[in-house]
């Protein structure tokens, strides 16, 4: 065998080992999968909307995901990204009690310091308030939930407007 052939075999083995290492270590990084199951909204004023989302969140990795913050993001028709902090559970309950047509809160809220264990899948209710009219909300490009881990990892779960 020529020396070039040994170099090629060595490079192929090194590439295979690096790929195997990346594949196995990728599961140890804190990350979330999931999506938005249901969207409900209510106008609290002529120029204010509250968006209530039911989301499914799963942790496919082997690392614990400890929630630092949760926010709701809307990309409007012009492409501007609007962000709202997630509302507290008592606020969501008061809103749903007042606006009976929206239905009940089906799931617990996702809040700061919530632990999402490896392999766990759960449903949560998340709400955010925006200064938008009903027409502007209907014309949005996308709707997302951003969940940030205490170690800095970030997950964006969302849906595109069809």
Helices and strands as residue ranges (DSSP letters): H 3-25, G 26-28, E 33-45, E 48-58, E 65-75, E 81-85, H 89-98, G 100-102, E 115-116, E 121-130, H 134-138, E 142-149, E 154-160
